[in-house]
Amino acid sequence: MAHETTARWYELVPRVLEVRRVARVTPRTARITLGGSDLAGFQQAAPGDHVKVCLPVPGGDGEPVLPVFGDDGMEPTPPDRPQPIMRDYTVRAHRPEAGELDLDFVLHVGGAAAQWAAAAAPGDRIGIVGPRGSLIVPFDYDWYLLGADETGLPALARWLESLPAGVPVTAFVEVADAEDEQKIDSVADVSLTWLHRAGVAPGRSDVLERAVRAFVPPAGDGFVWFAGEAGTLRPIRRHVRNELGIHPDHTDIDGYWKAGTVNLDHHEADPDVADGGAGA
C-alpha cells in the first residue's frame, strides 16, 4: 500500500494573544491557554504543527515584539528597535469554537520562554507566528512507533489522541521521573512506556535508544516518529533505518533541541523527509 504523506501550507500571520488560563500539567510543565480576536483564521492539521512564540522584551512594557513580514518573508529588525525573542512550540490543542489555543511549556532553568511561562498569569500577552504548514501523515499504516522526550511530548500526545481506534501503537516517553508522567487518552491500541532518566541530565540519557533497540516490529507497514534532543536521536535514526529496515519515507525523526546550546531555533530534521514540526 502507498502511504502518501501530504503537506499543507499556510500564510504566516503574526498574532497577539492573551493568556486565559494557566495550569500545571506536572510540577515541571505549564499549560498556557491563549485566546483573543487575533486567533481567528488560525489553522493547524497535524500532531507536529508548531508556532513561533514571540516573547515580551525583559524590562519592557509587557507587549510581545513581533517580527515584520514582507514579500520575501521575515524582514530584519532595524538595530535601533527591540529584537523579537522567538522560540518554537508545538500546538498542544486548538479549540476554534472556543477561540483557544493550548501550549505546553517545560519549566527548565534559564530558558526565556520557560521563565515567561513560570510567571504567566491571565491577562498577559504573547505573540505567535505560524504554523507555516502541516505535514499530514496518513493513518493507514498497520502500526506506529512513537517516541519523545519532554519537548516532543505535546506532539506525541496529539499523535495518541488522533490515531484511530484499534491501531497498534508503541510509544516511549523519556522524562526526569514519575512526577513528569501525564495522562493521555487514546482510542488506539496503545502500549505507552514512561522512561525515567534517574538523575541523568536531559539530552545525555540513552533510555530512548535502549527502548527502541528492544522493540520488535509487528507485521505489516509501520510508521516511526520521534522527537527530542538531536544527539540522542541520531543512533535511533540509524537503528530504525539499518536494523529495523524502515524506509525513510515512513519515518519522521526530528531533533527539537541540542544539548549544550542555547535553543533559539534549533531544528535538526531527518534529512530524508520533509520538515514536520518543532519542539515544545
The 8 nearest C-alpha neighbors of each residue, nearest first, counted from 0:
[[1, 2, 220, 140, 139, 3, 219, 141],
 [2, 0, 3, 139, 4, 140, 220, 137],
 [3, 1, 0, 137, 4, 139, 140, 249],
 [2, 4, 1, 5, 137, 136, 135, 248],
 [3, 5, 136, 135, 137, 2, 134, 6],
 [6, 4, 135, 134, 3, 7, 136, 133],
 [7, 5, 134, 133, 135, 8, 132, 4],
 [6, 8, 133, 132, 134, 5, 9, 135],
 [9, 7, 132, 131, 133, 6, 10, 130],
 [10, 8, 131, 132, 11, 7, 130, 42],
 [9, 11, 12, 131, 8, 129, 130, 132],
 [10, 12, 129, 131, 128, 9, 13, 130],
 [11, 13, 128, 10, 14, 129, 127, 68],
 [14, 12, 128, 127, 65, 11, 126, 15],
 [15, 13, 127, 37, 126, 12, 16, 128],
 [14, 16, 126, 125, 37, 127, 124, 13],
 [17, 15, 35, 34, 125, 124, 33, 126],
 [18, 16, 124, 33, 34, 122, 123, 35],
 [17, 19, 33, 121, 122, 123, 20, 32],
 [18, 20, 121, 33, 32, 17, 34, 122],
 [21, 19, 32, 121, 18, 31, 22, 120],
 [20, 22, 31, 30, 32, 120, 29, 23],
 [23, 21, 30, 29, 24, 20, 31, 32],
 [22, 24, 29, 25, 28, 30, 26, 21],
 [23, 25, 28, 29, 22, 30, 26, 181],
 [24, 26, 28, 23, 27, 179, 178, 29],
 [27, 25, 28, 23, 178, 24, 179, 29],
 [26, 28, 106, 25, 105, 29, 179, 107],
 [29, 27, 105, 25, 24, 104, 106, 23],
 [30, 28, 23, 104, 103, 22, 24, 31],
 [31, 29, 103, 22, 102, 21, 23, 24],
 [30, 32, 21, 102, 101, 20, 29, 103],
 [31, 33, 101, 20, 19, 100, 18, 21],
 [34, 32, 18, 100, 17, 19, 99, 16],
 [33, 35, 99, 17, 16, 98, 100, 19],
 [36, 34, 16, 37, 38, 17, 98, 33],
 [35, 37, 38, 39, 34, 16, 98, 15],
 [38, 36, 14, 39, 35, 15, 16, 34],
 [37, 39, 36, 41, 35, 40, 34, 98],
 [40, 38, 37, 41, 36, 98, 95, 35],
 [39, 41, 38, 42, 37, 95, 12, 36],
 [40, 42, 38, 39, 43, 95, 129, 37],
 [43, 41, 40, 44, 130, 9, 129, 132],
 [44, 42, 48, 45, 133, 130, 41, 132],
 [43, 45, 133, 42, 48, 135, 46, 134],
 [44, 46, 47, 48, 135, 133, 134, 43],
 [47, 45, 157, 154, 158, 48, 44, 155],
 [46, 48, 276, 154, 45, 275, 49, 89],
 [49, 47, 276, 45, 46, 89, 133, 90],
 [50, 48, 89, 88, 130, 90, 277, 276],
 [51, 49, 129, 130, 88, 128, 87, 52],
 [50, 52, 87, 128, 86, 127, 85, 88],
 [51, 53, 127, 86, 85, 126, 50, 87],
 [54, 52, 126, 85, 127, 84, 63, 65],
 [53, 55, 63, 84, 125, 52, 85, 56],
 [56, 54, 63, 62, 61, 64, 57, 125],
 [55, 57, 59, 58, 54, 63, 64, 61],
 [58, 56, 59, 55, 61, 60, 54, 111],
 [57, 59, 56, 60, 61, 55, 62, 81],
 [58, 60, 56, 57, 61, 55, 62, 63],
 [59, 61, 62, 58, 55, 56, 57, 63],
 [62, 60, 55, 59, 63, 56, 124, 123],
 [61, 63, 55, 60, 124, 64, 125, 59],
 [64, 62, 55, 54, 125, 126, 53, 65],
 [63, 65, 83, 55, 53, 54, 62, 66],
 [66, 64, 83, 53, 63, 126, 67, 13],
 [65, 67, 83, 68, 73, 64, 76, 74],
 [66, 68, 74, 73, 65, 69, 76, 75],
 [69, 67, 73, 72, 74, 66, 70, 71],
 [68, 70, 72, 71, 73, 74, 67, 75],
 [69, 71, 72, 68, 73, 74, 67, 11],
 [72, 70, 69, 73, 68, 74, 67, 75],
 [73, 71, 68, 69, 70, 74, 67, 11],
 [74, 72, 68, 67, 69, 66, 75, 71],
 [73, 75, 68, 67, 69, 72, 76, 66],
 [76, 74, 77, 73, 67, 66, 78, 68],
 [75, 77, 82, 78, 74, 80, 66, 67],
 [76, 78, 79, 80, 75, 82, 81, 74],
 [79, 77, 80, 76, 81, 82, 75, 83],
 [78, 80, 77, 81, 76, 82, 75, 83],
 [79, 81, 78, 77, 82, 76, 83, 64],
 [82, 80, 83, 79, 64, 56, 78, 76],
 [81, 83, 76, 80, 84, 64, 78, 77],
 [82, 84, 64, 65, 85, 66, 53, 81],
 [85, 83, 54, 53, 82, 86, 64, 56],
 [86, 84, 53, 52, 51, 83, 54, 87],
 [85, 87, 52, 51, 263, 264, 88, 53],
 [88, 86, 51, 50, 277, 278, 52, 49],
 [89, 87, 279, 278, 49, 50, 51, 277],
 [90, 88, 49, 279, 278, 48, 91, 277],
 [89, 91, 49, 102, 92, 48, 101, 88],
 [90, 92, 102, 101, 153, 89, 103, 154],
 [93, 91, 101, 90, 100, 94, 102, 157],
 [92, 94, 100, 99, 95, 101, 91, 90],
 [93, 95, 99, 97, 96, 98, 100, 92],
 [96, 94, 98, 97, 93, 99, 39, 100],
 [95, 97, 94, 98, 99, 93, 39, 100],
 [98, 96, 95, 99, 94, 34, 93, 100],
 [97, 99, 95, 96, 34, 94, 38, 35],
 [100, 98, 34, 94, 97, 33, 93, 95],
 [99, 101, 93, 33, 32, 92, 94, 34],
 [102, 100, 32, 92, 91, 31, 33, 93],
 [101, 103, 91, 31, 90, 30, 104, 32],
 [102, 104, 30, 29, 31, 279, 91, 28],
 [105, 103, 29, 28, 106, 113, 279, 30],
 [104, 106, 28, 107, 27, 113, 29, 103],
 [107, 105, 113, 27, 28, 104, 117, 108],
 [106, 108, 105, 113, 110, 109, 27, 114],
 [107, 109, 110, 106, 113, 114, 111, 105],
 [108, 110, 111, 107, 114, 113, 112, 106],
 [111, 109, 113, 112, 108, 114, 107, 106],
 [110, 112, 114, 113, 115, 109, 54, 84],
 [111, 113, 115, 114, 110, 116, 86, 54],
 [112, 114, 106, 110, 116, 115, 111, 117],
 [115, 113, 117, 111, 112, 116, 110, 118],
 [114, 116, 112, 113, 118, 117, 119, 111],
 [117, 115, 119, 113, 118, 114, 112, 104],
 [116, 118, 114, 115, 119, 113, 106, 29],
 [117, 119, 116, 115, 120, 114, 113, 21],
 [120, 118, 116, 117, 115, 123, 121, 21],
 [119, 121, 123, 122, 118, 18, 21, 20],
 [122, 120, 18, 19, 123, 20, 119, 21],
 [121, 123, 18, 17, 120, 124, 19, 119],
 [124, 122, 18, 121, 17, 120, 119, 125],
 [125, 123, 17, 16, 18, 62, 122, 15],
 [126, 124, 63, 16, 15, 54, 53, 17],
 [125, 127, 15, 53, 14, 63, 52, 16],
 [126, 128, 52, 14, 51, 53, 13, 50],
 [129, 127, 13, 51, 50, 12, 11, 14],
 [130, 128, 50, 131, 11, 12, 51, 127],
 [129, 131, 50, 132, 49, 48, 128, 43],
 [132, 130, 129, 9, 11, 8, 10, 133],
 [131, 133, 8, 130, 7, 9, 134, 6],
 [132, 134, 7, 45, 6, 44, 48, 135],
 [135, 133, 6, 275, 5, 45, 136, 7],
 [134, 136, 5, 45, 4, 133, 6, 137],
 [135, 137, 4, 134, 138, 5, 3, 45],
 [138, 136, 139, 4, 135, 2, 3, 140],
 [137, 139, 140, 162, 136, 163, 2, 141],
 [140, 138, 137, 141, 2, 142, 136, 0],
 [141, 139, 142, 221, 220, 138, 222, 143],
 [140, 142, 220, 219, 221, 139, 166, 167],
 [143, 141, 221, 167, 140, 168, 166, 222],
 [144, 142, 168, 222, 221, 223, 169, 145],
 [143, 145, 223, 169, 170, 168, 222, 224],
 [146, 144, 170, 224, 225, 223, 169, 171],
 [145, 147, 225, 171, 170, 172, 224, 226],
 [148, 146, 226, 151, 172, 227, 225, 152],
 [147, 149, 173, 227, 151, 150, 172, 174],
 [150, 148, 152, 151, 174, 147, 173, 105],
 [151, 149, 279, 278, 148, 152, 227, 255],
 [152, 150, 147, 226, 149, 148, 154, 227],
 [151, 153, 155, 149, 154, 150, 147, 156],
 [154, 152, 156, 91, 155, 151, 157, 89],
 [155, 153, 157, 46, 47, 156, 152, 151],
 [154, 156, 152, 158, 157, 153, 151, 159],
 [157, 155, 153, 159, 158, 154, 152, 160],
 [156, 158, 160, 154, 46, 155, 159, 161],
 [157, 159, 155, 161, 156, 160, 46, 162],
 [158, 160, 156, 157, 185, 161, 162, 155],
 [159, 161, 185, 157, 158, 162, 184, 156],
 [162, 160, 158, 159, 157, 163, 185, 46],
 [161, 163, 159, 187, 160, 158, 138, 164],
 [164, 162, 187, 166, 186, 165, 161, 138],
 [165, 163, 187, 186, 166, 162, 188, 185],
 [164, 166, 187, 188, 167, 163, 186, 189],
 [165, 167, 187, 188, 164, 163, 142, 168],
 [168, 166, 188, 142, 189, 165, 143, 187],
 [169, 167, 189, 143, 142, 144, 188, 190],
 [168, 170, 190, 144, 189, 191, 145, 143],
 [171, 169, 145, 191, 146, 144, 190, 192],
 [170, 172, 146, 192, 191, 193, 145, 147],
 [173, 171, 193, 147, 148, 146, 194, 192],
 [172, 174, 148, 194, 195, 193, 147, 207],
 [175, 173, 195, 176, 149, 148, 179, 194],
 [174, 176, 196, 195, 197, 179, 198, 173],
 [177, 175, 195, 178, 174, 179, 197, 196],
 [176, 178, 179, 180, 195, 175, 174, 193],
 [179, 177, 176, 180, 25, 26, 175, 27],
 [180, 178, 177, 25, 176, 174, 181, 175],
 [179, 181, 177, 178, 193, 182, 174, 25],
 [182, 180, 183, 179, 25, 24, 178, 177],
 [181, 183, 184, 180, 156, 24, 185, 179],
 [184, 182, 181, 156, 185, 160, 159, 157],
 [185, 183, 160, 182, 186, 159, 156, 187],
 [184, 186, 160, 187, 159, 183, 189, 162],
 [185, 187, 164, 163, 188, 165, 184, 160],
 [188, 186, 164, 165, 166, 185, 163, 189],
 [187, 189, 167, 165, 166, 168, 186, 190],
 [190, 188, 168, 187, 191, 169, 167, 170],
 [189, 191, 169, 170, 168, 192, 188, 167],
 [192, 190, 170, 171, 189, 169, 193, 172],
 [193, 191, 171, 170, 194, 172, 190, 169],
 [194, 192, 172, 171, 173, 195, 191, 180],
 [193, 195, 173, 172, 174, 192, 206, 196],
 [196, 194, 176, 174, 175, 197, 173, 193],
 [195, 197, 175, 199, 198, 174, 204, 176],
 [198, 196, 195, 199, 175, 176, 200, 174],
 [197, 199, 196, 200, 175, 176, 195, 201],
 [200, 198, 196, 197, 204, 203, 201, 175],
 [199, 201, 203, 202, 198, 204, 196, 175],
 [202, 200, 203, 199, 204, 258, 175, 196],
 [201, 203, 228, 258, 204, 200, 231, 230],
 [204, 202, 201, 200, 199, 205, 231, 258],
 [203, 205, 206, 202, 199, 196, 201, 200],
 [204, 206, 208, 207, 209, 231, 203, 196],
 [207, 205, 209, 208, 204, 210, 194, 196],
 [208, 206, 210, 209, 205, 211, 173, 171],
 [207, 209, 211, 205, 210, 206, 235, 212],
 [208, 210, 212, 206, 211, 207, 205, 213],
 [211, 209, 207, 213, 208, 212, 206, 214],
 [212, 210, 214, 208, 213, 209, 207, 235],
 [211, 213, 209, 210, 214, 208, 238, 215],
 [214, 212, 210, 211, 209, 215, 208, 216],
 [215, 213, 211, 212, 216, 210, 169, 209],
 [214, 216, 213, 217, 212, 211, 243, 218],
 [217, 215, 214, 218, 243, 221, 142, 144],
 [218, 216, 219, 215, 142, 221, 141, 220],
 [219, 217, 216, 220, 141, 142, 221, 215],
 [218, 220, 141, 221, 217, 142, 140, 216],
 [221, 219, 141, 140, 142, 218, 222, 0],
 [220, 222, 142, 143, 140, 141, 219, 223],
 [221, 223, 143, 249, 250, 144, 140, 142],
 [222, 224, 250, 144, 143, 145, 251, 249],
 [225, 223, 251, 145, 252, 250, 144, 146],
 [226, 224, 146, 252, 147, 145, 253, 251],
 [227, 225, 253, 147, 151, 254, 252, 255],
 [228, 226, 148, 255, 254, 147, 151, 150],
 [227, 229, 256, 257, 254, 202, 231, 230],
 [230, 228, 254, 257, 232, 231, 256, 227],
 [229, 231, 232, 233, 228, 257, 202, 258],
 [230, 232, 229, 228, 233, 202, 234, 205],
 [233, 231, 235, 229, 230, 234, 236, 228],
 [232, 234, 236, 235, 230, 231, 237, 229],
 [235, 233, 237, 236, 232, 238, 231, 208],
 [236, 234, 232, 238, 233, 237, 208, 239],
 [235, 237, 233, 239, 234, 238, 232, 240],
 [236, 238, 234, 240, 235, 239, 241, 233],
 [239, 237, 242, 235, 241, 240, 236, 234],
 [240, 238, 243, 236, 237, 242, 241, 245],
 [241, 239, 244, 245, 237, 238, 243, 242],
 [240, 242, 238, 244, 237, 239, 243, 245],
 [243, 241, 238, 244, 239, 240, 237, 245],
 [242, 244, 239, 245, 241, 240, 238, 216],
 [245, 243, 240, 241, 242, 239, 246, 238],
 [246, 244, 240, 243, 239, 247, 249, 250],
 [245, 247, 249, 248, 244, 240, 250, 239],
 [248, 246, 249, 250, 271, 245, 272, 240],
 [247, 249, 246, 250, 272, 271, 251, 245],
 [250, 248, 222, 247, 246, 223, 245, 221],
 [251, 249, 223, 247, 248, 222, 224, 252],
 [250, 252, 224, 253, 269, 223, 225, 272],
 [253, 251, 225, 269, 224, 226, 250, 236],
 [252, 254, 268, 226, 269, 267, 255, 225],
 [255, 253, 229, 267, 227, 228, 266, 256],
 [254, 256, 278, 227, 266, 277, 228, 253],
 [257, 255, 228, 265, 254, 229, 262, 266],
 [256, 258, 229, 228, 260, 259, 230, 265],
 [259, 257, 202, 260, 228, 256, 230, 201],
 [258, 260, 257, 261, 202, 262, 256, 201],
 [261, 259, 258, 262, 257, 256, 263, 265],
 [260, 262, 263, 259, 257, 110, 258, 265],
 [263, 261, 265, 264, 260, 256, 257, 86],
 [264, 262, 261, 86, 265, 85, 87, 84],
 [265, 263, 262, 266, 86, 87, 85, 256],
 [266, 264, 256, 262, 263, 255, 267, 257],
 [265, 267, 255, 254, 268, 264, 256, 277],
 [268, 266, 254, 253, 229, 265, 255, 269],
 [269, 267, 253, 254, 270, 266, 274, 252],
 [268, 270, 252, 271, 253, 272, 251, 267],
 [271, 269, 272, 268, 273, 267, 274, 252],
 [272, 270, 269, 247, 273, 248, 268, 251],
 [271, 273, 269, 270, 248, 251, 274, 247],
 [272, 274, 275, 271, 134, 269, 270, 268],
 [275, 273, 268, 276, 272, 134, 269, 253],
 [274, 276, 134, 273, 47, 133, 48, 251],
 [277, 275, 47, 48, 49, 274, 278, 89],
 [278, 276, 255, 49, 87, 89, 88, 266],
 [277, 279, 255, 150, 88, 151, 89, 87],
 [278, 88, 150, 89, 151, 104, 103, 87]]
